[in-house]
Amino acid sequence: MADALDPYLDPSTGILRNKLGITTADQLTQAEADITSTRLAIFWDNPPDPTGDLDELRAIHRYLFEPIFDWAGETRTIDMRKGDGPLFVPASFLDRYAGNAAAELAGDNILAGLDREEFIERLAHHYDQFNDGHFFRDGNGRTGRVFWERVANDAGWSLDWSLISGPENDYAFLEARHHADLTPLTDVLARVVEPYDPTVHHDADTLAARAGFRDLHLHKQVEHQPHPIIPPHEHGHGGIEL
């Protein structure tokens, strides 16, 4: 049964309302994996302006998820957390938080001009900050990976998420969020960051594999669970001011 406080859920099925008429979580998870993987290959032919901010994230999310959700590209309107973890940035603060996170990224020259070790260290910091926003009701993982791939490419690097497992990824981000420990995330990024070669063109399946879209599919069910509405005073989000 859907959470009465979550307008994104279909009360008759308990899963996210969608354009496809899908009524089970497994089918929706599979459809998301298939559709976003296909659209990812086309996306890179005409990506949005590289603004390094919430506008770019919205454009990425809109392109990937427009065939599935009416609200693709729109920031969430509810507060939420995963499981018993800390609250993501409250919905009422998302625009302000995103602006501050983008300004901090811009202050780091959007990670350009760094050697590999410096790039990984700063990427871990900014990736965690943006992830704490969790700007959309669903699809944050895929949207984030495309955003940071673009940032990495412009800085001379690329990210191959096929080199790590889903549980390793989950653990790294949980440690960062729950315990403010970036060490596991830094270790994960050290394994996925490689030099970017703009002359190499990957086919659709390879792009999806490198982005880890299929692996995210395997660990997606948690994001289809109801997210409780949390009082907005329960927040604390690293070094980014609300």
Order of alpha helices (4+ residues) and beta strands (2+ residues): alpha-alpha-alpha-alpha-alpha-beta-alpha-alpha-beta-alpha-alpha
